[in-house]
Amino acid sequence: MKKALVTGANGFIGSWLLKELSNKGVSVLAVVRNEKSDISSIQNLPNVQVVFSDMSEIKQITQQISDKDIDVFYHLAWAGSTGQDRSDYELQLLNAKYTLDAVNAAASLGCKRFVGAGTLAELDCYAYIMKEGSTPLPVSFYGSAKITSHFMSKAECNRLGIDHVWGYFSNTYGEGNRTQNFVNFASNLMLSGKRAAFTTGEQNYDFVHVSDNANALYLLGEKGKAFCSYYIGSTKPMELRNFIYKIRDAIDPSIPLYLGEISFHGINHAPTVFDCSQLVKDTGYQPQVNFEEGIKRTIAWLREERGKENDSEI
């Protein structure tokens, strides 16, 4: 891979992917929403050129790019991937449409490969919504839209003669993540001194550091098999309570944990769901940051961010 384009390039995972591609000597066109977007994390990276385009205009991206010889198109842009916006069906349907627009933009740029960003929420939908009598919550619009984007982009890539590769993102954590994913939620709960109450934590879980996720995406662009999908994880899933203990111990081993105070109403996936063996076999992927090291880095970053917030309130 010599040249790549990345949508959502200034997002949490996107900015780490740009670092990975830049370090590998890949020339990157980094697509961000508009001139008001925060590009501080990517603007000084070597081999990276920032291009402004809202996803509603992504099909016209060729008007801004003269180079029509791009190897891989990474599509990470997605509005409403966290919080209440996951339940906004109009927004989620737009995301699906924009994914197909991105495929057509890739074709117009002469891209040979399209790499899309999937999610474990897709697998949640498969496991629950398809059951007779299931009563899915509105948050399922997010996972359903991802499934739609996955299947329709795969069909559109085939129609246009582009290789399609799909990566199922696990629970990605690390420095720079400003969402309230579980790692951030649990860490901030304990850092703030609030009661550390959780479910029993017996459900199977997996967390992957963002640097490993970025490396996996690079490898999917390079070596992933066409029209295949891959789960991107740590290769070491565990029961959630084991991760909770590790988060607590990295902050303060004396913090009491109250496991079981909160009821669990989600899906407990079988350990096989978190199997990375196909990704390892096809691409040579090997995670470099174990959870103990990753959580130390993440908590150090969270403490720094909390310090900035406290300073701004003075």
N, C-alpha and C positions, 0 to 999 in steps of 0.2 A: 504494500500500500504506500503510494507516494503522496496522494492528495485525498482529503476527506472534507465533508461538510457536516456540521453538527447544528441541529436546531436545539433551542433551549440551552444554548452554550454557556450562559452565565448562571444557570441554576446550580444546585448543589452537586448533583452527579455530573452534569454537563461540564462544569468548570474543572472537575477532577479528570474527566475524560480528555479535555483539552491539554491538561498538563501531561497526561500519559502519552497522547499522540505527539505533542511537541517534543517530549523527551526521546521519542522513538524516531524523530527526524521527519515526521509527517507534516506536510503543509496543510493548514486547516483554515477553512472558511467558517467562522463562528457566527451563526445567525442568532441575533437577539431582537427583542420586540421593537424597540424604537430608541431614539437618541436620549430619552430620559432614563433608560434602563441602567442599572448599576453594573458596570463592566470592570470595576476595580480589580476583581480577582483574575481577570484574563487579559487585560489590555496590554500588559507588558510581556506576555509570553512570546518567546521566539517562534517563528513560523506560523503565527496566527494573525489572520486578518478578520476584523469585525465587520459584519454586514448587517444592516438594520432592515428587518422585515417582520411585520406582524404575520401570524399564521394565516390570517384571512387573505393575505396577498402573496402567499408562498409560491403560488403557481407562476407569478410574474418575476421570480427571483432571477431569471435569466437576463432581465433587463439591467441588473446591477453587476452581473458576473460575466466577464468576457471568456473566462476559462471554461471550456466545455468538456474537459477531460478529467473528471473527478472519479476516483475509484470507489469510494464508499460514502453513502449518505446515511448518517446516524440521525434518527428522528427521536429526540427526547422531549421536545416541547409538549406540554400538556397542562392546560389550565384546570384548576380544581382537583388536584391529586390528593389534597388533604382537607380536613375539616368539613364544614357543612356543605361546601361546594361539591363534594362527592355526590350529594343528593340532588344536585341541580341537573335535571334530565336534559334541558335545552343546552346547557353548557357541555355536558358530556357527549351529546349527539354531535355538537359542533366539533369537538375533539376528534371524533371518528371521521367526520368529513375532512378535517384538516390533515389527518393521517393519509387519506387517499390523495388529497391535493399534494402532499409531500412526495408521494410515490410518483405522481406525474411530473413534479418539479425535478425529481431525480432522473427521470427518463429524458427530460429536456436538456439536462446537463450532461447526458451521456454516461451517467453512473452505471457501474456494473453490478453494484450490490446495495441493497437497502437493509439496514439493521434497525429494527423497531424495539421499543421499550415496553415489555409486558410487565405483569405484576402477579404476585401470589393471590391477589383479589380475584383474578380470573379463576383460579383453582377453587377458591371459596365458593364462587358461583356454581361451578360444576358440581361441587360436593353437596350443595344445599338446594339451590333453586330448582334443579331438575327433579327433586324428590316430590312425589305427589303429596299434596297437603301442606307444602312448605309455605311460609309466610314471610318472604324476604322484605327487609327494611329498605327505605329509599336509598341508603348508602350503596346498595347493590347496583345502582345505576352506573357507578364508576367501574366496577369489575365487568359489568355487562358491556359497557362502551369499549373497554379494552379488548374484550373477546371479539366484538364486532370489528374493531380496528385490526386486530390480528388476522382474522379470517379474510376480511375484504381486502386488506393490503396485500395479503399473500396471493389472492386471486388477481389483483390488479398488477402486481409484479410479474406474475406469469403471463398475463396478457401483453405486457410491455417488454417482456424479455429481460427482466432484471432478477438477479438472485435475491431471494427473500430469506432473512434470518431473524429470528425472534428470541429475545432474551427475557426470561421471567425474573424480575428483580425480587430478591428476598427483602428482609427488613434491613435496609441499608442505613448505616449510622456512621458518625465520624465528625471531624472538625468541619465547621461550615454549615452544618445542617440546622436550619432555623425552624423546622417543623416540630410538632409535638408528637413525634413517633415514640415508640415505647421506651427506647433508650433515653431520649431526652426527657420524657415525662417522668420516668422513674428516677433518673439522676437529679432532676430539678426538685422533685418531691423531697428527696433525702437532703440535698444541698440546702434547701430552705428550712429544714428542721420540722417539716410537717409529718404527720403520722404515715408511716410507710405501709399502707394497707393495699393488698393485692388479692387476686384469686389464689386458689391453692397452687397454681403454677405447674400443674401436672400435664398441661397440654404441650405437645412438641413444638419447638420453635427453632429458628435459625436466624443468626445475625451475621452480616458480612460487612467488613470495613469498606468504606467508599473507595479507597485506593485499589482494593482487590476487585471491586465491581468495575472500576474504570479499566483495569487490566483485562478483565474478562471481555469487556466490550471491544477493546482493541483486538483481542484474539478472535472474537467472532467476525470482525471485519476482515481479518487475515485468513482464518482457517475454518470458520464455521461452515458446515455443510449447507448447501443451498436448499431452501424450503424446509428447514428443520428448526425446531425451537429448543432452547436450552435453559434449564434452571441455573441461576447464578447464586451460589451460596458459599458457605464457609467450609464445606465438607465435614463439619462436626456439629450437627444439630443436637440439641439436648432438650430436656424438659425446661420450661420457662423459669421455674424456680431456681435452677442452677445459674442461669444468667442473672437473676435478681440478686442472689448471694454474691456473685462476682462484682456487680455494680456497687452493692453495699460495702463490700470489703475494700474496694478501690477508693471509696469516699471516707468511710469510718466503720471499722469492723464492730464497733460497739452499738451501732444503730439497731434498735429492735425492729424486727420485721413481723408484720401481721398478715400471714398468708392464710387465705380462706375467708377473710372478712368481706370480700367482694365476690359476688356470684359471677360465674363464667357462662356466657351465652353464645360463644362463638363456635367455630369448627375446630376440632382437634384432628389435625392432619396426621396420617400415618408417617413414620420416619422416611418411608420410601419417597414421599413427595419432595423431600429436601435432598434428593440424590443428585449429586454433581458428576457422577461417573461418566456420563456421555460427554459433558463439556470437557472434562479432563482428558478423555480418550481422543476426542476429535481435535482439540486445540492445544493440549499440553498445559492447560490452566492449573496453577497451584497457588492457593492463597498464601500470602506472605505475612499477614498481620493477624495473629490469634486474638481472641476476645480479650484476654487479660491485658495485652499491650494496647489494643485498640481502645478499650474503655479508659485506660489511663490517659491516653491522648485526648479523648473526647471530654473527659471530666476536667482536664486542665484547661481546655478551650472554653467549656461552659463556665468554669470559675472566672476566667478572664472576661467573658461576655457579661456575666453577672456583676463583676466589678465595674465595668463600663457603665452599666445601667444605674448602679448605685451612685457613681460619680456624677452622672447627669442629673440626678435628683437633688443633689446638694445645692 
